[in-house]
Amino acid sequence: MQKARGITDNVSLLRNELFIPSLLLKKLVHEARKLMKKTCTHQPDCLKLIQRIIDREATPEEEAAFLANKDQCLPCQEGFELEQSLRKAIKSNCSSKCPEALFARIKAKLFVVLILISILIPLFC
């Protein structure tokens, strides 16, 4: 009986140890956010840069500079997280496949335009 009780105590101890770090981490994040800048003096530029970073159009130097600034600036951090979540939501909910009927109509119209161009070019050249 003593051995079984010792195992139960160890499980409880492990469970408590697992919960303490997550609560501590949440508290640290909360305290860190209190120390961050509340306003961004160059927010329009940061928002453009955030979009370029997510689109992978920013240079490595621009991305590194922004990521260093993001950890100190709450509006930049929230803007980055919001843009990332919006992009993920759009990407997961949008279909990139064109319906066959629409594709056929576009192809037919392009064919007509190509015929007209091939007829009209000799008339004007």
C-alpha positions as CSV (number, residue, x, y, z in Angstrom):
1,M,0.0,0.0,0.0
2,Q,2.8,2.4,0.8
3,K,4.4,1.8,-2.7
4,A,1.1,2.6,-4.5
5,R,0.7,5.8,-2.4
6,G,4.2,6.9,-3.4
7,I,3.4,6.5,-7.1
8,T,0.2,8.5,-6.7
9,D,2.1,11.3,-4.9
10,N,4.7,11.3,-7.7
11,V,1.9,11.6,-10.4
12,S,0.4,14.5,-8.4
13,L,3.8,16.1,-8.1
14,L,4.4,15.8,-11.9
15,R,1.0,17.2,-12.7
16,N,1.6,20.2,-10.5
17,E,5.0,20.7,-12.0
18,L,3.5,20.7,-15.5
19,F,0.9,23.3,-14.6
20,I,3.3,25.7,-12.7
21,P,5.5,26.5,-15.8
22,S,2.5,27.2,-18.0
23,L,1.0,29.6,-15.4
24,L,4.4,31.1,-14.8
25,L,4.9,31.6,-18.6
26,K,1.5,33.3,-18.9
27,K,2.4,35.6,-16.0
28,L,5.8,36.4,-17.6
29,V,4.1,37.2,-21.0
30,H,1.6,39.4,-19.3
31,E,4.3,41.3,-17.4
32,A,6.4,41.6,-20.6
33,R,3.5,43.1,-22.4
34,K,3.2,45.8,-19.7
35,L,6.8,46.9,-20.4
36,M,6.3,47.1,-24.2
37,K,5.7,50.3,-26.1
38,K,2.0,51.0,-26.3
39,T,2.2,53.2,-29.5
40,C,4.2,52.9,-32.6
41,T,5.5,56.1,-34.2
42,H,6.0,54.4,-37.6
43,Q,3.0,52.1,-37.6
44,P,2.0,52.6,-41.3
45,D,5.5,51.6,-42.4
46,C,5.5,48.6,-40.0
47,L,2.2,47.4,-41.4
48,K,3.5,47.5,-44.9
49,L,6.7,45.7,-43.8
50,I,4.6,43.1,-42.0
51,Q,2.8,42.3,-45.2
52,R,6.1,42.2,-47.1
53,I,7.5,39.8,-44.5
54,I,4.5,37.5,-44.6
55,D,4.5,37.6,-48.5
56,R,8.3,36.8,-48.3
57,E,9.1,40.0,-50.2
58,A,11.2,41.6,-47.5
59,T,15.0,41.3,-47.4
60,P,16.5,39.3,-44.5
61,E,17.9,42.5,-43.0
62,E,14.4,44.1,-43.0
63,E,12.9,41.0,-41.5
64,A,15.5,40.8,-38.8
65,A,15.2,44.5,-37.9
66,F,11.4,44.2,-37.7
67,L,11.4,41.0,-35.6
68,A,13.8,42.7,-33.1
69,N,11.5,45.7,-32.9
70,K,8.4,43.6,-32.7
71,D,9.5,42.2,-29.4
72,Q,9.5,45.7,-27.9
73,C,6.5,47.2,-29.6
74,L,3.0,46.0,-28.7
75,P,1.2,47.4,-31.8
76,C,3.7,45.8,-34.1
77,Q,3.5,42.5,-32.3
78,E,-0.3,42.5,-32.4
79,G,-0.3,43.7,-36.0
80,F,2.0,40.8,-37.0
81,E,-0.1,38.2,-35.2
82,L,-3.3,39.6,-36.7
83,E,-1.9,39.6,-40.2
84,Q,-0.6,36.0,-39.8
85,S,-3.9,34.8,-38.5
86,L,-5.9,36.5,-41.2
87,R,-3.6,35.0,-43.9
88,K,-4.0,31.6,-42.4
89,A,-7.8,31.9,-42.2
90,I,-8.1,33.1,-45.8
91,K,-5.8,30.4,-47.1
92,S,-7.7,27.7,-45.3
93,N,-11.1,28.9,-46.4
94,C,-10.4,29.8,-50.0
95,S,-10.3,27.4,-52.8
96,S,-7.7,28.0,-55.5
97,K,-9.4,25.8,-58.1
98,C,-11.4,27.5,-60.8
99,P,-14.7,25.9,-61.7
100,E,-14.6,24.1,-65.1
101,A,-17.5,26.0,-66.5
102,L,-15.9,29.3,-65.8
103,F,-12.6,28.1,-67.2
104,A,-14.3,27.0,-70.4
105,R,-16.1,30.4,-70.8
106,I,-12.9,32.3,-70.3
107,K,-11.0,30.1,-72.8
108,A,-13.8,30.5,-75.4
109,K,-13.7,34.3,-75.0
110,L,-9.9,34.4,-75.3
111,F,-10.1,32.2,-78.5
112,V,-12.5,34.8,-80.0
113,V,-10.2,37.7,-79.1
114,L,-7.2,35.9,-80.6
115,I,-9.2,35.3,-83.9
116,L,-10.2,39.0,-84.0
117,I,-6.6,40.1,-83.4
118,S,-5.3,37.7,-86.1
119,I,-7.8,39.2,-88.6
120,L,-7.4,42.9,-87.6
121,I,-3.5,43.0,-87.4
122,P,-3.0,42.4,-91.2
123,L,-5.6,45.1,-92.0
124,F,-3.6,47.8,-90.1
125,C,-0.1,46.7,-90.9
